[in-house]
């Protein structure tokens, strides 16, 4: 459970359905196999996007699960690094990862690719299928 991750909203959305190939990501969160790092901004986005894709009740259950979990690290990013310029809204995930000292951000968003070229602060990313494979290989 030592691994700290930031989960991009679309990756969360892809992982919450039991019918999804990536359900293992959500299930592993429930079983405390990693620490999910979030900020208030991220939680607000989770709720907004989930509510538009699933029922408001299902969205609230997911948010409540996150808020009550022991394996959540809530941070407040006081400083805005502004590392992503093509979609500045994505910076909330980067700022959270930096403040939380997360191992990586799990994302499918190509805007995060710029992070590979920024030496400091260094923020790693993984694709959803890479994180899923990592969880699968751990058993």
C-alpha positions in Angstrom: 0.0 0.0 0.0 3.0 2.3 -0.1 2.3 3.4 -3.6 0.8 6.9 -3.8 -1.1 7.7 -7.0 -3.2 10.5 -8.5 -6.0 9.2 -10.7 -7.2 11.3 -13.6 -11.0 11.7 -13.7 -11.4 9.8 -16.9 -9.4 6.9 -15.5 -11.6 6.8 -12.4 -14.7 6.9 -14.7 -13.3 3.9 -16.7 -12.6 1.9 -13.5 -15.8 2.1 -11.4 -18.0 -0.2 -13.5 -17.8 -3.9 -12.6 -18.2 -4.6 -16.3 -15.1 -2.6 -17.1 -11.8 -4.2 -18.0 -10.2 -1.7 -15.6 -12.5 -2.5 -12.6 -9.4 -3.9 -10.9 -8.2 -0.3 -10.4 -11.3 0.6 -8.4 -11.4 -2.7 -6.6 -7.8 -2.3 -5.6 -8.6 1.1 -4.2 -11.4 -0.4 -2.1 -9.0 -3.1 -0.8 -6.4 -0.4 0.1 -3.7 -1.6 -2.3 -2.6 1.9 -3.0 -3.1 5.4 -1.6 -5.2 7.7 -3.7 -4.0 11.4 -3.5 -6.7 14.0 -4.0 -7.4 17.7 -3.5 -10.7 19.4 -3.1 -10.5 20.5 -6.7 -10.0 17.0 -7.9 -12.9 15.7 -5.7 -15.1 18.5 -7.2 -14.2 17.4 -10.7 -14.8 13.7 -9.9 -18.3 14.6 -8.7 -19.1 16.8 -11.6 -17.9 14.4 -14.3 -19.3 11.2 -12.6 -22.7 12.9 -12.2 -22.8 13.6 -15.9 -21.9 10.0 -16.9 -23.6 7.9 -14.2 -26.6 8.5 -11.9 -26.1 11.2 -9.3 -26.6 8.5 -6.6 -23.8 6.3 -8.1 -21.6 9.4 -8.3 -22.3 10.2 -4.6 -21.5 6.6 -3.6 -18.1 6.8 -5.3 -17.3 10.2 -3.7 -18.4 9.0 -0.3 -16.2 5.9 -0.7 -13.3 8.1 -1.4 -14.0 10.5 1.4 -14.3 7.6 4.0 -11.4 5.5 2.9 -8.3 5.1 5.0 -6.1 5.0 2.0 -6.8 8.5 0.8 -4.3 11.4 1.2 -6.0 14.7 0.9 -3.7 17.6 0.1 -4.1 21.3 -0.5 -1.8 22.6 -3.2 -1.0 26.2 -2.1 1.3 26.7 -5.0 0.3 26.4 -8.7 3.2 25.0 -10.8 1.5 25.6 -14.1 3.4 22.8 -15.9 0.6 22.0 -18.4 -0.2 24.9 -20.7 -2.5 23.2 -23.3 -5.2 22.4 -20.8 -4.5 24.3 -17.6 -7.4 22.5 -15.8 -5.1 19.4 -15.8 -2.7 21.2 -13.5 -4.8 20.4 -10.5 -3.7 16.7 -10.9 0.0 17.7 -11.3 -0.1 20.1 -8.3 -1.6 17.4 -6.2 1.0 14.8 -7.3 3.8 17.2 -6.4 2.4 18.2 -3.0 1.5 14.6 -2.1 4.9 13.3 -3.4 2.9 10.8 -5.5 4.7 8.0 -7.4 2.8 8.9 -10.5 -0.4 10.2 -12.1 -2.6 7.6 -13.9 -3.9 9.3 -17.0 -4.9 8.7 -20.6 -4.7 12.4 -21.4 -2.0 13.4 -23.9 -1.7 16.8 -22.3 0.3 15.1 -19.5 3.0 14.0 -22.0 4.8 17.3 -21.5 5.7 16.2 -18.1 8.3 13.8 -19.6 10.3 16.8 -20.8 10.2 18.8 -17.5 13.1 17.8 -15.3 12.0 19.6 -12.2 9.7 19.1 -10.5 9.7 15.6 -11.9 6.2 14.1 -12.2 5.8 10.6 -13.6 2.7 9.3 -15.4 1.4 5.9 -16.3 -1.3 4.9 -18.7 -4.4 3.2 -17.2 -3.5 -0.1 -18.8 0.0 0.1 -17.3 -1.4 0.7 -13.8 -4.0 -2.1 -14.4 -1.2 -4.5 -15.4 0.8 -3.6 -12.4 -2.1 -4.4 -10.1 -2.8 -7.6 -12.0 0.8 -8.8 -11.7 0.8 -8.2 -8.0 -2.1 -10.6 -7.6 
